């Protein structure tokens, strides 16, 4: 394990900032790019994979990302399984990239806003993350890095098809845009099914917490465009921005409804406070249970309930309570049982800190008035 | 509703005092007596029922119980349904006595230690309650009242059968002895089934929280003798004392085991703290859920866990969170939904008081050292 230092930093997607942060945790754009004349990673032998890895690293040094960190995911004695899972938990690499057998790496820009997987399915997978609902910002940032890289790297491009990619579903713009949305009220009211059905009709898909092929946890959904062909980059970004806005409004309306009728209000408050009670008192807890409670508490805070939890602590826990994060912090490999106990302890520590802060703050307010 | 004042007092069986109070909440003796020459209540018309009620009330005034309170359960404009349920929740009258259509009453001695139902199944049902495991004390107290009453009332007695009662199962001594036991560790370890089977073999039965025909709630069991014939009073009392002691030892041994193995320890602590978390945070809660959580927290306190709950508050809640108690305190009839909300609020208030006391106590300790 080598990423203890990184575990101490927050990720941009959990800063709790940005537009519409009540509903949207982060906005993400990724671009798939390949180097002309080189076989796709799955068809390349290890020496070609190494060549590409080196080439990309050298090229990035010539761009505005010259300060970025490069991590080799395949060097012997380098990053281990927990480190790779840790990067996945931070949404910096995909599940496949964590598991794969290729010579491969990841570039991480300052503040983790810009990153790049090298030799995942494509030679380059560029990613831009912004807190809140800010797809245009994310796109602008990534677009300029793409332009910079294109000056040095001959990207595989066809006049007819656009950018060429290992999987045809990415061909064209190579662009995927997504938002990590928190939709507890739509889940609670069971309107979510209806929303997801309508999304699929207009070429938008909903995925789980860690992206493609992963499970929906704690009412967090990744909403993204399904096709990359036949539209310009700006059209794709604008499209998800428009649809995203509709989902945000729908979720907000559902949240208001949760507090208007008296029985629903009691039930909602009961569910939320019970989630807090369990989280603050459990002596052993899985990440899945944790994220479910965090989801409810997050909703409670936005509903204005008087919960003794700071929204920042909430976001921090969403990140740090993940299995590999816990192990990086503990600096040792832990069994699942050990993790569940440590997680519960860690959560209680964090929540107690909030309670103390709130009490101290009350005292300060009292003294100054 | 007329019993608001009484609702403010604690009952003897929840004082948390007495021998073996870790396991035994209360010890109870009851005697069934009938007045010779008068039909049993079920066979008596209302005027005979009234005559008996008057006779008993007048007679009690001549005894050491002269200060006792008499409540008429059938007088028009008198105690209502909630009042009667309230008395049942305090273990002063039976479920049947609360529901019945007879001219009937209840006598309540000082501190609710001695009480008597008049015109339940039998003319007189005398009851003595002691906190903790103290069957002999309870018997001594009731025995002397029985002697006093026998001076004035001609009890139906046969040389061959002993005291005659409406139901043959009570004939003989008319004595039933019982202990309200808290057996969470035996329930948790699933050894309780084995214990209950063995009890039934030796003529001991286990009943629910409110006695015969009621449900087991929160791991609280009423253990009592099944037969009243063929043994002397002292033999019956000694028998349950001996068996009770064995159950106490078995429960205590099981409790110790809960903390010895590390996985069991974590699981036990987790279960107990989660119960606390739910109780302290719920916004709506039934009495059944409440008693289940209180049971676990009670276990936790005796296991030495650092729970922010005072044992007295725990006992108070066990009593006051009951439906009729809540309504007496609120001084109005409430729907089940309203009760669940009020109960949750009431519990939080009580628990917060404990937390504040604990914090204040810590401050005092700090200042004095």
Interface residues (C-beta under 8 A of the other chain):
Chain A: X263 X266 X267 X269 X270 X273 X274 X276 X277 X278 X279 X280 X281 X282 X283 X284 X337 X341 X344
Chain B: X263 X266 X267 X269 X270 X273 X274 X276 X277 X278 X279 X280 X281 X282 X283 X284 X337 X341 X344
